[in-house]
């Protein structure tokens, strides 16, 4: 059962609740997180909530609940949903007030949904996805997981209507990340990923895969790399909460090598984390 939470109570997910003067609705003035649940258990929830706090601090937004209380609220939502494989979406906005650009003195608003997890495409998980390179026109603080996602939405839509699965952003000739993912490249047995600067979202799955690679004696280097470095890769993959570790098969019209031993290893190691 899909359920929602808003203004202090659990409600039907289709209930109309957003006031016209909600700042998240009018300005995108808020932050969010998506947390995966496997077999009824939250996965990496503490890491996600720590990033939620970091994002809120970055936009001077006080969370309406303590992190421990948010954790308990999510557990209650999962229990009420009765679904074992779900995604929990949490959104915090600055609140409801007459539309002004400066911050109003109002109470922040919390919304949450608990919905069935998106199904992984088995064929694409095995063979890989196609990606298209796209100019990164987003703002300078992409490390903040804010509600302002229009450039990401446009990039993803343009990718999809042109037959690709994901858009990979390029800024000042360097690869940054995907429209809804982080990116890794494997070359000569070494794993590369763009550094966790303000230019990219500091992905929770990204950090987990980074650690798994090191635990499996793989050298991992954070460095900026360009389009040609990606095209010359032995392997490439993206990471996200919903996709986990997804290999890349095609970049623009260029096909990457079919063998993906390191990507396969990291897929397996990541899966083991929530199958324990």
ABEGO torsion letter per residue (X at the ends): XBBBBBGGBBBBAABBABBAABAAAAAGBBBBBBBBBBGGBBBGAAAAAAAAAAAAAAAGBBBABBAAAAAAAAAAAAAAAGBABBBBBBBBBAEBBBBBABBBBBBBBBBBBBBBBBBBBAAAAAAEBBBBBBBBABBABAABBBABAAAAAAAAAAAAAAGBABBBBBBGGBBABBAABBBBBBBGGBBBBBBBBAABBBBAAAAAAAAAAAAAGBBBBBBBBBAAAAAABABBBBBBAAAEBBBBABBEABBBBABBAAAAAAAAAAAAAAAX
